[in-house]
Amino acid sequence: MNENPKPRAIKHILFALKIAAVMIGGALLLTLARKQGWIDGEQVIRANNVIMGLALAAYFNAMPKMLHGPLPDSIPDATMAQTLGRVNGWAMTLAFLAWAVLWAFAPQELAQIGSIAAVGTSAAVTIGYMVWKLVARRTARSV
């Protein structure tokens, strides 16, 4: 195991900067297309939300593979942290893919409500799973 966390942190920061560059580059290209008259304002909003949804889905897909902070003290703690990371990663990845699909194909009003509902649902799934695992762990310790 690598004792020096700096290479991992640098790799994580570079990945996040690449995603940010894609989002900013997409927004700049959409602004240029709007000023040239190639697309209208609604298409800019939709396309920007699609780019944002796909970029965040890519980030959350990679998130469980990146360990954050010091390693937990025990194997059950490490297993819990890894499991919660995976559940959160999958839930948020699916939520932001739904975000991108809604902004690409649904009416704008439905896309606004549906995309926020998708992310809220994924947060609720993550919190619910965490509470469930913590209660199960506490119950197992008390027996």
C-alpha positions as CSV (number, residue, x, y, z in Angstrom):
1,M,0.0,0.0,0.0
2,N,1.3,3.5,-0.8
3,E,2.1,5.3,2.4
4,N,2.4,8.7,0.6
5,P,-1.1,10.1,-0.1
6,K,0.1,13.0,-2.2
7,P,0.2,11.1,-5.6
8,R,-3.4,9.9,-5.0
9,A,-4.5,13.4,-4.0
10,I,-2.8,14.9,-7.1
11,K,-4.5,12.3,-9.3
12,H,-7.9,13.1,-7.8
13,I,-7.4,16.9,-8.2
14,L,-6.3,16.5,-11.8
15,F,-9.4,14.3,-12.6
16,A,-11.7,16.9,-11.0
17,L,-9.9,19.7,-13.0
18,K,-10.4,17.8,-16.3
19,I,-14.1,17.5,-15.6
20,A,-14.3,21.2,-14.7
21,A,-12.5,22.0,-18.0
22,V,-15.0,20.0,-20.0
23,M,-17.9,21.8,-18.3
24,I,-16.3,25.2,-18.8
25,G,-15.3,24.4,-22.4
26,G,-18.8,23.2,-23.2
27,A,-20.3,26.4,-21.7
28,L,-18.0,28.5,-23.8
29,L,-18.8,26.6,-27.0
30,L,-22.5,26.9,-26.2
31,T,-22.1,30.7,-25.7
32,L,-20.3,31.0,-29.0
33,A,-23.0,29.0,-30.8
34,R,-25.7,31.2,-29.2
35,K,-23.9,34.4,-30.3
36,Q,-23.5,33.1,-33.8
37,G,-27.3,32.4,-33.9
38,W,-26.9,28.7,-34.3
39,I,-28.9,27.8,-31.2
40,D,-31.4,29.6,-29.0
41,G,-31.4,30.2,-25.3
42,E,-33.4,27.1,-24.3
43,Q,-31.0,24.9,-26.2
44,V,-28.0,26.4,-24.4
45,I,-29.7,25.7,-21.0
46,R,-30.5,22.1,-22.1
47,A,-27.1,21.4,-23.5
48,N,-25.3,22.9,-20.5
49,N,-27.4,20.7,-18.2
50,V,-26.7,17.6,-20.3
51,I,-22.9,18.4,-20.1
52,M,-23.1,19.0,-16.4
53,G,-25.1,15.8,-15.8
54,L,-22.7,13.6,-17.8
55,A,-19.6,15.2,-16.2
56,L,-20.9,14.7,-12.7
57,A,-22.0,11.1,-13.5
58,A,-18.4,10.5,-14.6
59,Y,-17.1,12.0,-11.4
60,F,-19.4,10.0,-9.1
61,N,-18.6,6.8,-11.1
62,A,-14.9,7.3,-10.3
63,M,-15.5,8.4,-6.7
64,P,-15.7,5.0,-5.0
65,K,-12.3,4.0,-6.5
66,M,-10.7,7.0,-4.8
67,L,-10.1,6.5,-1.0
68,H,-10.4,9.7,0.9
69,G,-8.5,10.4,4.1
70,P,-6.7,8.0,6.4
71,L,-7.5,4.3,6.4
72,P,-10.1,3.2,9.0
73,D,-8.8,1.5,12.2
74,S,-10.5,-1.8,11.7
75,I,-11.6,-4.1,8.9
76,P,-15.3,-3.6,9.7
77,D,-14.8,0.2,9.5
78,A,-13.0,-0.2,6.2
79,T,-15.7,-2.4,4.8
80,M,-18.4,0.0,5.9
81,A,-16.6,3.0,4.3
82,Q,-16.0,1.1,1.0
83,T,-19.7,-0.1,0.9
84,L,-21.0,3.4,1.6
85,G,-18.7,4.8,-1.1
86,R,-20.0,2.3,-3.6
87,V,-23.6,2.9,-2.8
88,N,-23.2,6.7,-3.0
89,G,-21.2,6.4,-6.2
90,W,-23.8,4.3,-7.9
91,A,-26.8,6.2,-6.7
92,M,-25.3,9.6,-7.7
93,T,-24.0,8.2,-11.1
94,L,-27.5,7.0,-11.9
95,A,-29.1,10.2,-10.7
96,F,-26.9,12.4,-12.9
97,L,-27.4,10.1,-15.9
98,A,-31.1,10.6,-15.3
99,W,-30.4,14.3,-15.1
100,A,-28.7,14.3,-18.5
101,V,-31.5,12.2,-20.1
102,L,-34.2,14.4,-18.7
103,W,-32.5,17.6,-19.9
104,A,-31.9,16.1,-23.3
105,F,-35.4,14.8,-24.0
106,A,-38.1,15.9,-21.5
107,P,-40.0,19.1,-21.6
108,Q,-38.1,21.8,-19.7
109,E,-40.5,22.0,-16.7
110,L,-40.4,18.2,-16.2
111,A,-36.6,18.3,-16.6
112,Q,-36.2,20.9,-13.9
113,I,-38.3,19.0,-11.4
114,G,-37.2,15.5,-12.4
115,S,-33.5,16.2,-12.3
116,I,-33.7,17.7,-8.8
117,A,-35.9,14.8,-7.7
118,A,-33.4,12.3,-9.1
119,V,-30.5,13.8,-7.2
120,G,-32.6,14.1,-4.0
121,T,-33.7,10.5,-4.3
122,S,-30.1,9.4,-4.6
123,A,-29.1,11.4,-1.5
124,A,-32.0,9.8,0.3
125,V,-31.0,6.3,-0.8
126,T,-27.4,6.9,0.4
127,I,-28.6,8.3,3.8
128,G,-31.1,5.5,4.2
129,Y,-28.5,2.9,3.4
130,M,-26.0,4.4,5.8
131,V,-28.6,4.5,8.6
132,W,-29.7,0.9,7.9
133,K,-26.1,-0.3,8.0
134,L,-25.3,1.6,11.2
135,V,-28.4,0.2,12.9
136,A,-27.6,-3.3,11.8
137,R,-24.0,-2.9,13.0
138,R,-25.1,-1.5,16.4
139,T,-27.7,-4.4,16.8
140,A,-25.0,-7.0,16.0
141,R,-22.6,-5.5,18.6
142,S,-25.3,-5.5,21.3
143,V,-26.2,-9.2,20.9
